[in-house]
Amino acid sequence: MSTNTPIAAAVPPTQVSPQPPRRRRRRIPLAYVSAGVAALFSVPLLGVVLNIFREGQGNWPHLVSTVLPDYVMNSLSLMLGVGAGVVIGGTGTAWLVVMCRFPGRRLFEWMLVLPLAIPAYVVAYAYTDLLQHSGPVQTLLRDLTGLGPRDYWFPNIRSTGGAILVFSAVLYPYVYLLARTAFLQQSICALEVGRTLGHSPWGAFRSIALPLARPAIVTGMALALMETLADFGTVAHFGVPTFTTGIYRTWYSMGDRVAAAQLASVLLAFVFALLLLEQWSRWRARFHETSGRWQEIRPYQLHGWRAWLAAAFCAGPLLIGFIAPVAMLLWMAFIGGHDPLTARYLELTANSATLAGITAVLAVVLALFLAYVTRIERSALAAGANRVASLGYAIPGSVIAVGILLPVAALDNAIDSFFRNTFGFGVGLIFTGGIAALVFAYLVRFLAVSFNTVQASLGKVTTHMDEVARSLGHGPLSTALKVHIPVISGGLLTAGLIVFVDVFKELPATLIMRPFDFDTLAVQAYNLAKDERLTQAATPSLIIVACGLLPVFLLSRQIMASRPGGRARDKRTTALAAPESGSSPLPAGG
């Protein structure tokens, strides 16, 4: 046989059969799937807006003429008072721990975030028992002075002023975290120029450092005010009528869901006004650091009474917002609290953990999908879908609950009627009769927390890893499973943990949407406090606080690992902030 015979010629023609070309299936762009998720998550907002002009049971004119002015005035009073409180407390403490040296500075640097671990309504329960007429403070005052019950004046904690104090003490860490990061990122060069122009340290802070940090401070204030407007437990316990208490009473006492949705729409106007305020602050900011000689900040050494005054200023918010209420809760639980190991509390803990665990897993999965779609497709549709899906963080839980229950309850009734008319039997309430609708409300409320954390972690993975994976034959799914998820596993865990704790503490949405005879620790604490059984309410409150400490410990470790002038971001701020430097942490701000 000749060695020049082609190999193909030696093969019988019958064994060579051309393969028909495979028809490639058209793949639906993932950006369309993201848009579908965003459309689903916009249902609560649409459910509220579409009910503005509907005819209800005729209660809306009565609400407008009687209680709506009180809701508006009380909400404005809370916003003004809490806004001033968190700005003064958060900005002042952030400046002191960054720019000054005084006794306890390193300790205050991470301890000032501890109030994030305790819900505002838990602090309200503690201070009510501490400062009420039969509480230890007034009892000690009467014993020391010999005064009778009506012989002296004592401030009433159950008031608008008391609510402002509680909210300011609990929510100032939002401003502290963002202001601290902003001050750390400022170069000492700009401050030294101010000193050469004759400014004192206070003058340099007022005219240079504060304007540079203004967008971050306003953003932190907006976040704190959103939490204030969304709160239900604190204002309900203090007897301060606001939109959240009005929505709950209109829904349950009057049974008028349309009027509740109309109240929710007015509350939404306040929320969007805060969003516009935050956007306007960043748009109006015209302060830039143009020095190319960036240097690390060198703190001022304080001496004498100034050092102790700085320590007292930092200790005040920490004492009011965390140490005193936790100590009071421990004392209340010791003298009259429930046994946390009883079957009832084990069931409540299991219910809370189940809701929080399911929501955390789903939130991380959805966040990873949405963030990964924007990474691999980089389309305007996907980016816009992410903004819409993350809008829920700015919407109070009571508004989300109303916006979900209206369409979902109608869907449940329609499905049940269909089965009854077609097959002769009903299927009951599929969505609202269980925890499905409640979990969806949690997802709408807290997806932004998970998404921004995951997106920040994913943004730190270099795109060269994607290119190498594609060169080795890996598709997008395989690259995500084998490259990205292992690399950002820490960020995924942090996102899930933060969502878990936020769901654990959530009260308004749980009160409105929980299934029959399905309570959580937050609901138990609220019910006991509503019945004036404050010592018993300490037990579920302490369990909630203990769970809230988990992400705060992560945050504290990150703060201690950062250095002056460093770019490290804390976990909680990353959860609320977009990954790009200088962008808005608010979900709607993009």
C-alpha positions in Angstrom: 0.0 0.0 0.0 1.3 3.4 -0.9 2.1 5.6 2.0 0.7 8.6 0.0 -2.8 7.2 0.1 -5.0 9.8 1.9 -6.6 8.5 5.1 -10.0 9.7 4.0 -9.8 7.6 0.9 -9.4 4.4 3.0 -12.6 5.0 4.8 -15.7 3.6 3.0 -18.0 6.4 1.7 -20.9 4.9 3.5 -19.3 5.5 6.9 -19.0 9.2 6.4 -22.3 10.9 6.8 -22.5 14.7 7.2 -24.2 15.7 10.5 -27.1 18.0 10.1 -26.4 21.5 11.5 -27.8 21.9 15.0 -30.4 24.6 15.4 -29.3 26.8 18.2 -32.1 27.7 20.6 -32.6 31.4 21.1 -31.6 32.3 24.6 -33.8 34.8 26.4 -31.5 37.7 27.5 -31.1 37.5 31.3 -31.8 41.3 31.4 -35.4 40.4 30.6 -35.6 38.0 33.5 -34.2 40.8 35.7 -36.9 43.1 34.4 -39.5 40.4 35.3 -38.2 40.3 38.9 -38.3 44.1 39.1 -41.9 44.1 37.8 -42.8 41.5 40.5 -41.2 43.5 43.2 -43.0 46.7 42.1 -46.4 45.1 42.9 -46.6 46.5 46.4 -45.9 50.0 45.2 -48.5 49.7 42.4 -51.0 48.1 44.8 -50.8 51.3 46.9 -50.8 53.8 44.1 -53.7 52.2 42.2 -56.0 52.5 45.3 -55.5 56.3 45.8 -58.6 57.2 43.9 -60.8 54.1 44.7 -64.0 54.4 46.6 -63.7 52.6 49.9 -66.1 52.6 52.8 -66.3 56.3 53.1 -63.7 56.6 55.9 -61.2 58.7 54.0 -63.0 62.1 54.3 -63.4 61.4 58.0 -59.6 60.6 58.3 -58.7 63.7 56.4 -60.7 66.0 58.7 -59.8 64.3 62.0 -56.5 62.5 62.3 -54.6 63.2 59.1 -53.3 66.6 60.3 -52.0 64.9 63.5 -50.3 62.3 61.4 -48.6 65.0 59.2 -47.6 67.2 62.1 -46.2 64.4 64.2 -44.3 62.9 61.3 -42.8 66.3 60.5 -41.9 66.8 64.2 -40.2 63.5 64.4 -38.3 64.1 61.2 -37.0 67.5 62.4 -36.1 66.3 65.8 -34.5 63.0 64.8 -32.7 64.6 61.9 -31.1 67.2 64.2 -30.3 64.5 66.8 -28.6 62.0 64.4 -26.6 64.7 62.6 -25.3 66.2 65.8 -24.6 62.8 67.5 -23.3 61.0 64.4 -21.2 63.7 62.9 -19.7 64.9 66.2 -18.7 61.4 67.4 -17.3 60.6 63.9 -15.1 63.7 63.9 -13.8 63.1 67.4 -12.8 59.5 66.9 -11.1 60.3 63.5 -9.4 63.6 64.3 -8.8 63.6 68.0 -7.0 61.5 70.6 -8.6 61.2 74.0 -9.2 58.5 76.7 -11.2 55.6 75.3 -11.0 56.7 71.6 -10.1 53.3 70.3 -12.9 51.7 72.3 -15.5 54.3 71.2 -14.5 53.8 67.6 -16.2 50.4 67.3 -18.6 50.6 70.3 -20.5 53.6 68.8 -22.1 51.2 66.3 -23.7 49.0 69.0 -27.1 50.7 69.0 -27.6 49.2 65.5 -28.1 45.8 67.2 -31.2 46.9 69.2 -34.6 47.9 67.6 -36.1 51.2 68.6 -39.2 49.6 70.0 -37.1 47.5 72.4 -35.4 50.7 73.6 -38.8 52.2 74.1 -40.0 49.4 76.3 -36.8 49.6 78.4 -37.1 53.4 79.0 -40.8 53.2 79.7 -40.2 50.8 82.6 -37.2 52.8 83.7 -38.8 56.3 83.7 -42.5 55.6 84.3 -44.1 56.7 87.6 -43.6 53.3 89.2 -40.1 52.8 87.7 -36.9 52.9 89.6 -35.9 56.4 88.7 -39.0 58.2 90.0 -39.3 55.8 93.0 -35.7 56.7 94.0 -36.4 60.4 93.5 -39.4 60.2 95.8 -37.5 58.2 98.4 -34.6 60.7 98.4 -36.7 63.9 98.5 -39.8 62.7 100.4 -42.0 64.2 97.7 -45.5 62.8 97.0 -46.6 61.5 93.6 -48.1 64.9 92.6 -45.5 67.2 94.2 -43.0 67.3 91.4 -42.8 67.4 87.6 -41.1 64.7 85.6 -40.8 64.5 81.8 -43.1 62.0 80.2 -41.2 59.5 78.1 -44.4 58.5 76.3 -44.5 61.6 74.1 -43.1 63.0 70.9 -40.0 64.2 72.7 -39.5 60.7 74.1 -39.8 59.2 70.6 -37.3 61.7 69.3 -34.8 60.8 72.0 -35.2 57.0 71.4 -34.9 57.3 67.6 -31.9 59.7 67.8 -30.1 57.4 70.2 -30.7 54.2 68.1 -30.3 55.6 64.6 -27.3 58.0 64.9 -24.9 55.1 63.8 -26.2 55.6 60.2 -24.7 59.1 60.2 -21.7 58.0 62.3 -20.7 55.2 59.8 -20.9 57.3 56.7 -19.4 60.5 58.2 -16.5 58.5 59.7 -15.8 57.0 56.3 -16.0 60.4 54.7 -13.6 62.0 57.2 -11.1 59.1 56.9 -11.0 59.6 53.1 -10.1 63.3 53.5 -6.5 64.2 53.1 -4.7 66.1 55.9 -3.4 68.5 53.1 -6.8 70.2 52.8 -7.0 70.7 56.6 -3.4 72.0 56.8 -4.2 74.6 54.2 -7.0 75.8 56.4 -4.7 76.0 59.4 -2.2 78.1 57.4 -5.1 80.5 56.6 -5.7 81.0 60.3 -8.5 78.5 61.0 -8.6 76.8 64.4 -9.3 73.1 64.5 -13.0 73.9 65.0 -12.9 76.4 62.1 -11.2 73.9 59.8 -13.9 71.3 60.7 -16.7 73.8 60.0 -15.4 75.3 56.8 -13.5 72.4 55.2 -14.1 68.9 56.6 -17.9 69.4 57.1 -18.7 70.6 53.6 -16.6 67.8 52.1 -18.5 65.2 54.1 -21.9 66.8 53.6 -23.3 64.3 51.0 -22.4 61.4 53.3 -24.0 63.1 56.3 -27.2 63.9 54.5 -27.4 60.4 53.2 -27.0 58.9 56.7 -29.7 61.3 57.9 -32.1 60.3 55.2 -31.6 56.6 56.1 -32.3 57.4 59.7 -35.4 59.4 58.8 -36.7 56.5 56.6 -36.4 54.2 59.6 -38.2 56.7 61.7 -41.1 56.9 59.3 -41.2 53.1 58.9 -41.3 52.5 62.7 -44.5 51.2 64.3 -43.6 49.7 67.7 -42.1 52.8 69.2 -44.7 55.3 68.2 -47.5 52.9 69.0 -46.1 52.2 72.5 -45.5 55.9 73.2 -49.0 56.9 71.9 -47.7 59.1 69.1 -50.2 58.9 66.2 -48.3 58.6 62.9 -49.0 57.2 59.5 -47.9 53.6 60.5 -50.2 53.5 63.5 -53.0 55.0 61.4 -52.5 52.4 58.6 -52.7 49.6 61.2 -55.8 51.0 62.9 -57.6 51.7 59.7 -56.9 48.2 58.4 -57.9 46.3 61.5 -60.2 48.6 63.5 -62.2 50.1 60.6 -61.7 47.2 58.2 -61.2 49.7 55.3 -58.3 48.5 53.2 -58.7 51.3 50.6 -58.4 54.0 53.2 -55.3 52.2 54.6 -53.8 52.3 51.1 -54.6 56.0 50.8 -52.8 56.7 54.1 -49.9 54.6 52.8 -49.8 56.7 49.7 -49.4 59.9 51.8 -46.6 58.2 53.7 -44.9 57.3 50.4 -44.9 61.0 49.6 -42.8 61.7 52.7 -40.4 58.8 51.7 -39.9 60.1 48.2 -39.4 63.6 49.5 -36.5 62.2 51.5 -35.1 60.5 48.4 -35.2 63.7 46.5 -33.5 65.5 49.4 -30.7 63.0 49.3 -30.4 63.3 45.5 -30.5 67.1 45.8 -27.7 67.1 48.4 -25.4 65.1 46.1 -26.3 67.2 43.1 -25.7 70.5 45.0 -22.3 69.3 46.4 -19.6 71.3 44.8 -16.7 70.6 47.2 -13.8 68.7 45.7 -10.4 67.7 47.0 -7.9 68.7 44.3 -4.7 68.1 46.1 -2.6 65.4 44.6 -0.6 65.0 47.8 -2.8 62.7 49.8 -1.5 62.1 53.3 -2.8 60.2 56.3 -4.8 62.1 58.9 -2.9 62.7 62.2 -5.3 63.1 65.1 -5.1 66.0 67.5 -4.0 65.2 71.0 -6.6 66.5 73.5 -5.6 67.3 77.1 -7.3 68.1 80.3 -11.0 68.9 80.4 -11.2 68.9 76.6 -10.2 65.2 76.5 -12.7 64.2 79.1 -15.4 66.3 77.4 -14.8 64.5 74.1 -15.0 61.1 76.0 -18.3 62.2 77.6 -19.7 63.3 74.2 -19.0 59.9 72.7 -20.2 58.0 75.8 -23.5 59.8 75.8 -25.2 58.4 72.7 -23.7 54.9 73.5 -25.1 55.0 77.0 -28.5 56.2 76.0 -28.8 54.0 72.8 -27.3 50.7 74.1 -25.8 50.3 77.5 -28.7 51.7 79.6 -31.6 49.9 77.7 -29.7 46.6 77.6 -28.9 46.8 81.3 -32.6 47.6 82.1 -33.8 44.7 79.9 -31.5 42.3 81.8 -32.8 43.6 85.1 -36.4 43.3 84.0 -35.8 39.8 82.7 -34.2 38.9 86.0 -37.0 40.1 88.3 -40.0 39.1 86.2 -39.1 37.8 82.8 -40.2 34.6 81.1 -38.2 31.5 80.8 -36.8 31.6 77.2 -36.5 27.7 77.2 -40.3 27.1 77.5 -42.2 25.5 74.6 -43.8 28.8 73.8 -40.6 30.7 73.4 -38.9 27.9 71.5 -41.8 28.0 69.1 -41.6 31.8 68.7 -37.9 31.5 68.2 -38.4 28.8 65.6 -41.0 30.9 63.8 -38.7 33.9 63.7 -35.7 31.9 62.6 -37.8 30.1 59.9 -39.0 33.4 58.4 -35.6 35.0 58.6 -33.7 31.9 57.3 -36.0 31.4 54.2 -35.9 35.2 53.4 -32.1 35.4 53.8 -31.5 32.5 51.5 -33.9 33.8 48.8 -32.6 37.3 49.1 -29.0 36.2 48.6 -29.9 34.0 45.6 -31.9 36.8 44.0 -29.2 39.4 44.8 -26.5 37.2 43.3 -28.6 36.7 40.1 -29.3 40.4 39.7 -25.8 41.5 40.4 -24.3 38.8 38.1 -26.6 39.7 35.2 -25.4 43.3 35.3 -21.8 42.0 35.3 -22.1 39.8 32.3 -24.6 41.8 30.1 -24.0 45.4 31.2 -27.3 46.5 29.8 -29.3 49.6 30.8 -32.4 47.4 31.2 -30.6 45.2 33.8 -29.3 48.3 35.7 -32.8 49.9 35.7 -34.3 46.6 36.9 -31.9 46.5 39.8 -32.9 50.0 40.9 -36.6 49.1 40.8 -36.1 45.8 42.6 -34.1 47.6 45.3 -36.6 50.4 45.9 -38.4 48.4 48.7 -35.8 49.4 51.3 -37.0 52.9 51.2 -40.6 51.9 51.6 -42.0 51.2 55.2 -43.0 47.7 56.0 -46.6 48.7 56.7 -46.9 50.2 53.2 -45.4 47.1 51.6 -47.8 44.9 53.6 -50.8 46.9 52.4 -49.6 47.0 48.8 -49.1 43.2 48.8 -52.3 42.1 50.6 -54.6 44.0 48.4 -53.7 42.3 45.1 -52.7 39.0 46.6 -55.9 38.6 48.6 -57.9 39.3 45.5 -55.8 36.6 43.7 -56.4 34.2 46.5 -60.2 34.8 46.4 -60.2 34.4 42.6 -58.4 31.1 42.7 -60.7 29.8 45.4 -63.8 30.9 43.5 -62.5 29.2 40.3 -62.0 25.9 42.0 -65.4 26.1 43.7 -67.2 26.9 40.5 -65.3 24.4 38.4 -64.6 21.4 40.6 -67.0 22.0 43.5 -64.5 22.5 46.2 -62.3 25.4 47.4 -58.6 25.5 48.0 -58.6 28.2 50.6 -56.1 31.1 50.9 -53.0 29.8 49.2 -50.7 32.8 49.5 -52.2 34.9 52.4 -53.1 31.9 54.5 -49.5 30.9 54.9 -46.1 32.5 55.1 -45.6 32.9 51.3 -47.0 36.5 51.1 -45.1 37.4 54.3 -41.8 36.1 53.0 -42.4 38.1 49.7 -43.0 41.2 51.8 -39.7 40.7 53.6 -37.9 40.2 50.2 -39.3 43.4 48.8 -38.3 45.2 52.0 -34.7 43.9 52.4 -33.5 42.8 48.9 -31.6 46.1 48.6 -29.6 45.2 51.7 -28.5 41.9 50.2 -28.1 43.2 46.7 -25.8 46.0 47.5 -23.6 43.8 49.7 -23.3 41.2 47.0 -22.7 43.7 44.3 -20.0 45.3 46.3 -18.3 42.0 46.8 -18.7 41.0 43.2 -17.3 44.3 42.1 -14.0 43.4 43.8 -13.5 40.3 41.6 -11.4 41.3 38.6 -12.9 40.8 35.1 -9.7 39.0 34.1 -11.0 35.9 36.0 -14.1 35.9 33.7 -11.9 36.1 30.7 -9.7 33.2 31.8 -12.7 31.1 32.7 -14.2 31.7 29.2 -10.9 30.8 27.6 -11.0 27.5 29.4 -14.5 26.8 28.1 -16.6 27.8 31.0 -20.0 29.4 30.4 -21.5 32.1 32.6 -23.2 29.6 35.0 -20.1 27.5 35.4 -18.0 30.6 35.9 -20.3 31.8 38.6 -20.4 28.4 40.4 -16.6 27.7 40.2 -15.1 31.1 40.3 -17.2 33.9 41.7 -19.2 32.2 44.4 -16.2 30.7 46.1 -14.4 34.1 45.9 -17.2 36.2 47.3 -18.5 33.6 49.8 -17.7 35.9 52.7 -19.8 38.7 51.2 -22.7 36.3 50.5 -22.6 35.2 54.2 -22.6 38.8 55.4 -25.5 39.6 53.1 -27.5 36.7 54.4 -26.7 37.4 58.0 -27.8 41.1 57.8 -31.1 40.1 56.1 -31.6 37.4 58.7 -31.3 39.9 61.5 -33.4 42.6 59.8 -36.2 40.1 59.3 -35.9 39.0 62.9 -36.5 42.5 64.1 -39.2 43.5 61.5 -42.5 44.3 63.2 -45.0 46.3 61.1 -45.2 43.9 58.1 -45.3 40.9 60.4 -48.2 42.3 62.5 -50.3 43.0 59.4 -49.4 39.9 57.3 -48.7 37.0 59.6 -50.9 34.0 59.3 -53.5 33.2 62.1 -51.9 31.9 65.3 -48.4 32.4 63.9 -46.4 34.8 66.1 -42.8 35.8 66.2 -40.5 37.2 68.9 -41.1 40.8 67.7 -44.9 40.3 67.8 -44.7 38.7 71.2 -42.7 41.6 72.6 -45.2 44.1 71.1 -48.2 42.3 72.5 -46.7 42.0 76.0 -45.7 45.7 75.9 -49.1 46.7 74.6 -50.7 45.0 77.7 -48.2 46.9 79.9 -46.4 43.6 80.8 -43.0 45.3 80.3 -41.0 42.9 82.5 -42.3 39.9 80.5 -41.6 41.7 77.2 -37.9 41.9 78.2 -37.4 38.2 77.4 -38.3 38.3 73.7 -36.6 41.7 73.4 -33.3 40.3 74.7 -33.4 37.4 72.3 -33.9 39.9 69.4 -31.0 42.0 70.7 -28.7 39.0 71.0 -29.3 38.1 67.4 -28.8 41.7 66.3 -25.3 41.7 67.8 -24.0 39.2 65.2 -23.7 41.6 62.2 -22.6 44.4 64.6 -19.7 42.2 65.7 -18.7 41.8 62.0 -19.0 45.5 61.6 -16.8 46.2 64.7 -14.1 43.8 63.4 -14.0 45.7 60.1 -13.8 49.0 61.9 -10.9 47.9 64.0 -9.1 46.5 61.0 -9.4 49.8 59.1 -6.8 52.6 59.6 -7.1 56.3 59.4 -7.0 57.2 55.7 -7.8 53.7 54.7 -10.5 52.8 52.2 -12.0 49.9 54.0 -15.7 50.0 54.3 -17.7 48.5 57.1 -20.1 45.7 56.6 -23.3 47.6 57.5 -22.4 50.6 55.4 -21.6 48.4 52.4 -25.0 46.7 52.9 -26.7 50.1 52.5 -24.2 51.7 50.1 -23.6 51.2 46.4 -20.2 49.8 45.6 -18.9 52.8 43.7 -17.2 55.4 45.8 -19.3 58.5 46.2 -22.5 57.0 45.0 -25.7 57.0 46.9 -26.4 54.3 49.5 -30.1 54.7 49.0 -31.6 52.0 46.8 -33.6 54.4 44.6 -30.7 56.6 44.1 -28.9 54.1 41.8 
